[in-house]
């Protein structure tokens, strides 16, 4: 008798800039002995500074999705993603005044088993691709509103350093038995 394939729980981490998403994704993957998907937009924007278009954001998200699919094949119970389609939707709406149909469709079709929304309780750390130091509460509230409007399962992750990681671990354990 063949063993049925393991169900991989996909957990998306989203939040405003400089709220510890990458650190949390990496640390959760390490704790749960699995993989995580880094935020391709950071890599893309670092390599292509300056103006960008809606088409660039779509290409970024397509690459992100391909990487997520690739890493899901080697994941163990969970796959953590450092960003997802809601972030792209909000990014487009904020910068261009609209979000393309393809991204909107992905928000509806590509939902995660759990979303971890990072709070803004970490200090801002500047870097070349961050631009919204004064708008973190604005984006946090926007992400929360989209999660609520779509009835998506999420937890808000607070705390600094080990406390933030522990809150993330507890959120995952609360929703999924190990």
C-alpha beads as a LAMMPS data file, in Angstrom:
LAMMPS data file: protein, C-alpha beads

178 atoms
177 bonds

1 atom types
1 bond types

-500.0 500.0 xlo xhi
-500.0 500.0 ylo yhi
-500.0 500.0 zlo zhi

Masses

1 110.0

Atoms # bond

1 1 1 0.000 0.000 0.000
2 1 1 1.377 3.387 -1.000
3 1 1 1.827 6.083 1.588
4 1 1 -0.332 9.106 0.818
5 1 1 1.598 12.331 0.267
6 1 1 1.943 14.594 3.247
7 1 1 -0.194 17.714 3.296
8 1 1 2.048 20.758 3.460
9 1 1 0.524 23.627 5.403
10 1 1 1.389 26.912 3.743
11 1 1 1.889 29.815 6.100
12 1 1 2.277 33.317 4.695
13 1 1 3.983 36.097 6.585
14 1 1 2.934 39.611 5.716
15 1 1 3.252 43.022 7.252
16 1 1 4.627 46.477 6.724
17 1 1 8.275 47.089 5.886
18 1 1 10.871 46.446 8.565
19 1 1 8.642 44.310 10.791
20 1 1 10.810 41.193 10.896
21 1 1 9.072 39.105 8.234
22 1 1 12.237 37.573 6.803
23 1 1 13.702 36.815 10.217
24 1 1 10.422 35.273 11.337
25 1 1 10.047 33.129 8.190
26 1 1 13.622 31.874 8.423
27 1 1 13.391 31.211 12.168
28 1 1 10.047 29.408 11.940
29 1 1 11.361 27.190 9.155
30 1 1 14.410 26.373 11.254
31 1 1 12.272 25.611 14.318
32 1 1 9.885 23.348 12.386
33 1 1 12.684 21.722 10.325
34 1 1 11.281 22.806 6.990
35 1 1 11.755 25.293 4.175
36 1 1 10.851 28.910 3.619
37 1 1 10.476 31.111 0.555
38 1 1 12.371 34.373 0.605
39 1 1 10.828 37.571 -0.708
40 1 1 11.866 37.769 -4.354
41 1 1 10.722 41.415 -4.613
42 1 1 13.684 42.502 -2.467
43 1 1 16.125 40.746 -4.783
44 1 1 14.399 42.088 -7.895
45 1 1 14.185 45.683 -6.657
46 1 1 17.836 45.633 -5.550
47 1 1 18.879 44.489 -9.025
48 1 1 16.498 46.913 -10.805
49 1 1 16.547 50.193 -8.837
50 1 1 14.399 53.064 -9.961
51 1 1 11.033 52.999 -11.627
52 1 1 9.024 49.819 -11.944
53 1 1 5.711 48.926 -13.521
54 1 1 2.667 46.804 -12.773
55 1 1 4.131 44.267 -15.196
56 1 1 7.276 44.112 -13.052
57 1 1 5.189 43.329 -9.972
58 1 1 3.338 40.585 -11.855
59 1 1 6.670 39.068 -12.935
60 1 1 7.954 39.274 -9.357
61 1 1 4.860 37.449 -8.107
62 1 1 5.084 34.778 -10.814
63 1 1 8.686 34.112 -9.807
64 1 1 7.670 34.050 -6.131
65 1 1 4.936 31.509 -6.878
66 1 1 7.293 29.270 -8.879
67 1 1 9.798 29.298 -6.035
68 1 1 7.043 28.482 -3.553
69 1 1 5.919 25.531 -5.675
70 1 1 9.502 24.286 -6.022
71 1 1 10.206 24.486 -2.294
72 1 1 6.888 22.899 -1.342
73 1 1 8.183 19.625 -2.839
74 1 1 10.942 19.448 -0.219
75 1 1 9.036 20.909 2.738
76 1 1 8.312 19.068 5.943
77 1 1 4.774 19.711 7.294
78 1 1 4.967 23.476 6.741
79 1 1 6.134 25.931 4.121
80 1 1 6.676 29.505 5.292
81 1 1 6.530 32.319 2.738
82 1 1 8.056 35.734 3.288
83 1 1 5.282 37.655 1.477
84 1 1 2.359 36.660 -0.748
85 1 1 -0.287 38.057 -3.105
86 1 1 -2.075 40.395 -0.683
87 1 1 1.159 42.356 -0.359
88 1 1 1.392 42.616 -4.160
89 1 1 -2.247 43.700 -4.394
90 1 1 -1.791 46.437 -1.797
91 1 1 1.528 47.473 -3.389
92 1 1 -0.145 47.933 -6.781
93 1 1 -3.160 49.742 -5.375
94 1 1 -0.971 52.083 -3.344
95 1 1 1.519 52.909 -6.118
96 1 1 -0.626 52.663 -9.263
97 1 1 -4.181 53.156 -7.964
98 1 1 -5.317 49.687 -9.044
99 1 1 -4.339 46.048 -8.834
100 1 1 -4.265 43.943 -12.008
101 1 1 -6.823 41.192 -12.474
102 1 1 -4.167 38.470 -12.358
103 1 1 -3.014 39.499 -8.867
104 1 1 -6.593 39.954 -7.636
105 1 1 -7.415 36.464 -8.901
106 1 1 -4.370 35.018 -7.128
107 1 1 -5.489 36.576 -3.831
108 1 1 -8.769 34.664 -4.190
109 1 1 -7.381 31.392 -5.573
110 1 1 -4.038 31.064 -3.808
111 1 1 -5.009 31.298 -0.171
112 1 1 -2.784 30.073 2.611
113 1 1 -3.627 27.832 5.532
114 1 1 -2.580 30.579 7.937
115 1 1 -1.364 34.168 7.691
116 1 1 0.983 35.701 10.241
117 1 1 0.583 39.476 10.232
118 1 1 3.623 41.133 11.804
119 1 1 2.947 44.095 14.043
120 1 1 4.869 47.351 13.828
121 1 1 6.447 47.029 17.257
122 1 1 9.986 46.645 15.909
123 1 1 12.089 49.726 15.217
124 1 1 12.453 50.857 11.625
125 1 1 15.693 49.755 9.961
126 1 1 16.467 51.614 6.739
127 1 1 17.767 49.867 3.649
128 1 1 17.853 50.742 -0.073
129 1 1 14.523 49.070 -0.976
130 1 1 12.432 50.322 1.967
131 1 1 10.454 53.521 1.395
132 1 1 7.537 53.705 3.849
133 1 1 8.988 54.397 7.289
134 1 1 6.121 56.737 8.200
135 1 1 3.316 54.555 6.804
136 1 1 3.725 51.269 8.651
137 1 1 0.481 51.608 10.628
138 1 1 -1.341 52.506 7.418
139 1 1 -0.143 49.307 5.718
140 1 1 -0.681 47.114 8.783
141 1 1 -4.304 48.258 8.918
142 1 1 -4.726 47.743 5.177
143 1 1 -3.382 44.166 5.342
144 1 1 -5.576 43.409 8.344
145 1 1 -8.626 44.787 6.543
146 1 1 -7.957 42.577 3.478
147 1 1 -7.494 39.508 5.688
148 1 1 -10.776 40.275 7.480
149 1 1 -12.696 41.037 4.270
150 1 1 -11.602 37.707 2.783
151 1 1 -12.315 35.765 5.997
152 1 1 -8.760 34.454 6.092
153 1 1 -7.310 32.731 9.128
154 1 1 -4.572 34.883 10.666
155 1 1 -2.699 35.758 13.819
156 1 1 -0.988 39.035 14.661
157 1 1 2.597 38.484 15.750
158 1 1 4.007 40.869 18.363
159 1 1 7.206 40.988 20.363
160 1 1 10.902 41.438 19.926
161 1 1 13.597 38.854 19.349
162 1 1 12.829 35.486 20.964
163 1 1 9.353 36.634 22.074
164 1 1 8.356 37.314 18.463
165 1 1 9.545 33.878 17.367
166 1 1 7.784 32.211 20.303
167 1 1 4.554 34.020 19.392
168 1 1 4.931 32.775 15.809
169 1 1 5.573 29.195 16.975
170 1 1 2.552 29.340 19.277
171 1 1 0.348 30.700 16.474
172 1 1 1.333 27.791 14.215
173 1 1 0.798 25.244 16.998
174 1 1 -2.563 26.795 17.838
175 1 1 -3.825 26.154 14.308
176 1 1 -2.056 22.892 13.435
177 1 1 -1.219 19.844 15.507
178 1 1 2.394 18.800 14.979

Bonds

1 1 1 2
2 1 2 3
3 1 3 4
4 1 4 5
5 1 5 6
6 1 6 7
7 1 7 8
8 1 8 9
9 1 9 10
10 1 10 11
11 1 11 12
12 1 12 13
13 1 13 14
14 1 14 15
15 1 15 16
16 1 16 17
17 1 17 18
18 1 18 19
19 1 19 20
20 1 20 21
21 1 21 22
22 1 22 23
23 1 23 24
24 1 24 25
25 1 25 26
26 1 26 27
27 1 27 28
28 1 28 29
29 1 29 30
30 1 30 31
31 1 31 32
32 1 32 33
33 1 33 34
34 1 34 35
35 1 35 36
36 1 36 37
37 1 37 38
38 1 38 39
39 1 39 40
40 1 40 41
41 1 41 42
42 1 42 43
43 1 43 44
44 1 44 45
45 1 45 46
46 1 46 47
47 1 47 48
48 1 48 49
49 1 49 50
50 1 50 51
51 1 51 52
52 1 52 53
53 1 53 54
54 1 54 55
55 1 55 56
56 1 56 57
57 1 57 58
58 1 58 59
59 1 59 60
60 1 60 61
61 1 61 62
62 1 62 63
63 1 63 64
64 1 64 65
65 1 65 66
66 1 66 67
67 1 67 68
68 1 68 69
69 1 69 70
70 1 70 71
71 1 71 72
72 1 72 73
73 1 73 74
74 1 74 75
75 1 75 76
76 1 76 77
77 1 77 78
78 1 78 79
79 1 79 80
80 1 80 81
81 1 81 82
82 1 82 83
83 1 83 84
84 1 84 85
85 1 85 86
86 1 86 87
87 1 87 88
88 1 88 89
89 1 89 90
90 1 90 91
91 1 91 92
92 1 92 93
93 1 93 94
94 1 94 95
95 1 95 96
96 1 96 97
97 1 97 98
98 1 98 99
99 1 99 100
100 1 100 101
101 1 101 102
102 1 102 103
103 1 103 104
104 1 104 105
105 1 105 106
106 1 106 107
107 1 107 108
108 1 108 109
109 1 109 110
110 1 110 111
111 1 111 112
112 1 112 113
113 1 113 114
114 1 114 115
115 1 115 116
116 1 116 117
117 1 117 118
118 1 118 119
119 1 119 120
120 1 120 121
121 1 121 122
122 1 122 123
123 1 123 124
124 1 124 125
125 1 125 126
126 1 126 127
127 1 127 128
128 1 128 129
129 1 129 130
130 1 130 131
131 1 131 132
132 1 132 133
133 1 133 134
134 1 134 135
135 1 135 136
136 1 136 137
137 1 137 138
138 1 138 139
139 1 139 140
140 1 140 141
141 1 141 142
142 1 142 143
143 1 143 144
144 1 144 145
145 1 145 146
146 1 146 147
147 1 147 148
148 1 148 149
149 1 149 150
150 1 150 151
151 1 151 152
152 1 152 153
153 1 153 154
154 1 154 155
155 1 155 156
156 1 156 157
157 1 157 158
158 1 158 159
159 1 159 160
160 1 160 161
161 1 161 162
162 1 162 163
163 1 163 164
164 1 164 165
165 1 165 166
166 1 166 167
167 1 167 168
168 1 168 169
169 1 169 170
170 1 170 171
171 1 171 172
172 1 172 173
173 1 173 174
174 1 174 175
175 1 175 176
176 1 176 177
177 1 177 178
